[in-house]
């Protein structure tokens, strides 16, 4: 039976642990200099978002009485005559879309590989903290799954997007939310990747994916914000529990562990857990980064240079479409 800890205590502990969801929470984290991540943007709303516009675009999406914002990145190589992949990149707790665009930066991958990148913005909960509603400890009343559904529809209306190649990743709370989408909107996503995220008990217990969804998990051994072994008080599953769930859900073999030596000039190494022979010929992958805290390894704002999370994530995504391995 889970501990019936008083709600006010859970919230207090949560706010202490999660106050740096964008890239903090560990002694080996580099702070994110906000002044250095400003990017020229093209104003846009859902009504005037021009199809075929490239570059960095501030967007607003209105549906019902709700208004939501996002930052779109469309590489100059965008070609409206062919269908492009779409990657969602979700920020962490108390962070925002612009910080995530810089901290968990996938723009060079988008430029090199020709996919559209979207950074959605979360809304505040009743305490004024912005984060994605993943149930569990969440006091948010916002339906973020519905927001993502509407945003997919908007972007597919404005751009030439391959509906079979839509992916989700994110940092911390954004990683939690990527798993939440794999459970609750799996028909839209070909694969998901989490960096320093996990699954809440509620997401875990109520997960009902409609199809196999390949997953990648990148996590540091010294993560004190989202502990590797989980945290019952904050409804966080252990990382190996998360990987075991997706092993079973995707019909994979038990993992094979690869343990490379310490790379020259580094103080960390990565244990790679590969779950092979999943349904639709897919694979689940877990990168366990020794010596890393609550960070996006490989970020220019991170003290851990390897693995290059952004490169590894796109390498993983690029293998799959909604039906499994791309033929």
N, C-alpha and C positions, 0 to 999 in steps of 0.2 A: 504494500500500500504506500502511496506517495505521501510525503510529509504535508500535513495541512497547515503550512506556515501562514500566518496572518497576511492579508493582502497588502497592508501598508508597509510591512517589512519587505515583502517581495519587491515592491515598487522602489523602496529606498535602495536596496541592494542593486536592483536593475539600473537605476539612474547612475549609481557610482561606477558600475562595470561598463556601461554602454555609452558613457558620455563622449567617447571618441570614436564613434562608429565609422567615420570616414577613413581613418587610417591610424588611429591611436590605440592606446590600451596596453602598451608594453614598453619596457625600458629600452628596447632596441629599435623603436620606431623613430623615424625622422618626422619632425613636424611638417605640416603642409602649408607652405607660405602662400596664403591666399592672393597676395599682391602679384605673385608670379604666374598665376594661372588664368589671368584675364584673356579672353579670346574675342576678336572682332566677330560680331554676329549680325545676321540679317533678320530684322523684325518680321514676324509672321504670326498668323493666327490660323485657325482651322478654315476660316472663310477665304483667306488670301494666300495660303501656303501654295506657292506656285509649283506645279509639277515641273520636273527637270531642273529645279534650282539646286546648285551645288554649293558646298562650303558648310559653314557652321550656322545653323538657323535656330533662333529662339521661336518655339511654337507654343500655341495655346489651343487646347481642345475643350470645347464646351458641349455638354450633353445633359439634357434635363435642366436642372438648376445648378449644375456643377461645372466649374471651370478648373482645368488642370493644365500644367505646363510641362514642357520637355525641351531638351536641346537635341537637335538632329545634326548629324554629321554625314554629309554626302560627299564622297571623294570626287575629285575632278574627273576621274576615269568613268564616272557613271554613264551608262549607255541605256537610254530608254528603249532601245530596240531589243534588249535582252533582259530576262528576269534576273534580279540581283538578290543575294541573300540579305537578311535583316538580322542584326544582333542587338538585343536589349542589354544595357549595362546599368544595373541598379546600384545606387549609392547606399552607404551604411547609415546606421542610426545617428540622427542629429547632423548628418552631412547633407549634401545637396547635389544636384545634377552636375553643376560646373566643377565642383571639387572631384567628383568621381571621374569626370571626363579627363581630368589631369592625373589623378592619382592611380586609378586603374585604367591607364590609357591604352585604348585599342585603335586609335586613329591611324597610326603607322601601319597596322595590320589591315585596316580598311583601305588605305591608299594602295598598299601592295597587292591586295587580293580582291579588291573591287566589291566590297559589301557596304551596305548602309548601316549606320550606327545610331542608335537612339538612346538618350539618357533621360529617363523620366524623372519627375520631381514628386516626392511624397508630400502629403499634407500633414498638418500638425494634429496631434491627439488632444485630449482635453487638458493636458498639462503644457501644451505649447511645444512639444517635441515632435520633430518630423521623422517619420519612419514608415516602413511598409507593414501593413496589417497582416501578421502571420499567426493570429489567434494566440493562444497561450497567455503570456503575460500582457499582451497588447491591450491598451485602453483606447485604441483607435476605433472609430465607428465607420471608417471609410471602406468602400468596396473597391480595393485596389485591383482585384482580378477583373472586375467590370471595366475599370479604367484601361487596363492593358488590352482587353478585347476591343474596346472602342478605338484605342490608339492604333492597333494593328489594322483595323478597318480603314481608318483615316489615311494611314501611310500607303496602304495598298491602293487606295483610290487616287492618291497623288503621285505615286511613283511606281515604276515597273519592278515589283517585288515577287520573288519566287515563294509562293505560299507553302511550299514543301521544305523551305530552307530558312526557317525562323528559329532563332536561338536565344537563350537567356543566360546571363552571368551577373555577378554582383559581389560586392564586398560586404562581409559581416551580415547585417540585417538584409542587405541585398542578395547575399548568398542564401540565407534562409528563405527569402521570397522566391528565388529561382526554383528551389525545391518545392515550395508551395504551389508555384505555377505548374511544375511537372505533375503534381498531384491533382490539381484542379482545372488545368487548362492544357492538358497534355496533347490534345488533338491539334493544338496550334504550334507546338514546339518540337523540333527535331532532336534537340539535345540541350542539356543545361550544364553549367559549371558554377561551382561555389568556391569563393576564396574567403576563408575564415568564417564561413557560415556553418549552420547545422540545420536540424529540424526541431521544431517545438514538439512536445508530446502530442498536442492536438493535431498538428499537421501529420505527424507520424501515424497516429492511431486512426485518422480518418482519411488517409491517402487512398485514392481510388483512380489511378491512372487508367486511361482508356486504351493505352498501347504501351509497348516497351519504349522507354526513354533513356538513352545513354546518358550517364552522368560522370562528371569529373569533379573531384574534391581536392582543393589545395589548402593545406592547413599546417601551421607551425607547431612544433613541439612545446614551445614556451608561451603559447597563447593563454593569457590570463583573463581575457575578456570573454571569449568563447572557449572554455577549457576543452582540451582534446578528449578528456574522459567524461564530458558532459557536466551538467549542473542541475540537479533535481529542483532546487529552489527557484530556478528561473526557467523551468520547463525546457531544458536543452538536452537533446539526446547526445550520447557520445558519438564521435565521428565513426568509429567502427560499427556502432549500431546502425548509423545512417547507411554506411556502405553495405552492411548485411541486408538491410531492407531492400536496397536497389539490386543487390545480387539476386535475391529471391524473386523480386518483382519482374526483373528482366530475364530471369531464367539462366543466369550465368554460372560458370564453374566457380569453385573456390579460388581465392586469389593466389597469384604467383608473386613472390616478393623478390625484387631486385635491389641489392644494396651496394651502390657504388662507393668508392673511397672518397675521402675528402679532396675536393678540387684544389689545385694550387692557388694560394692567395686568398682562400676563403676559410671561414670558421664554421661552415655548415655543410651538410650534404642532404640529399633527398632520397628517402626510401620510396620506391615506386611499387604500388600494389596494383596488379593488373588482373581484372576479372574477365576472362575470355569466354568465347563461345556462348555469348548471350543470344537471345532471340534476335532474328533478322541479321545474324552475323555481326552483331555489335559488340562493344567492349565498354566496361566501366573502368575508370582509372582514378586512383588516389595517390597524390603526391604529398608525402609526409615530410615536411621540411624541418630538419633538425636544427635547433638553435634560433628558429624564427619565432617571433611573437605575433601580435595581432596586426599583421601587415599584408600588403600585396607584394609578394616577392618579385623582384625584378623592376619594380617601379623606380623611377628616378628619385623619388622622395623616400625610398626605403633603404635601410642599411644592408639588406640581403639582396645580392645581385642575381642569385641563381636559386631556383629556376626562373626563367623569364615567363611569368605567369601569362601575360598577354599573348605571347607567341605560342605557348603550350595550349592555351584555351582555343585559339583559332585553329591550330593544327588538329585539335580534337574535333571541333565543330565541322571543319571542312570535310571530314570523312563521311558525314551522315546527312541524309535528308529524312523526311518524315517516315519513310518506309524502311529505313535502316542504312546499310552501307550504300554509298552512291555508286551506281553501276557505270 
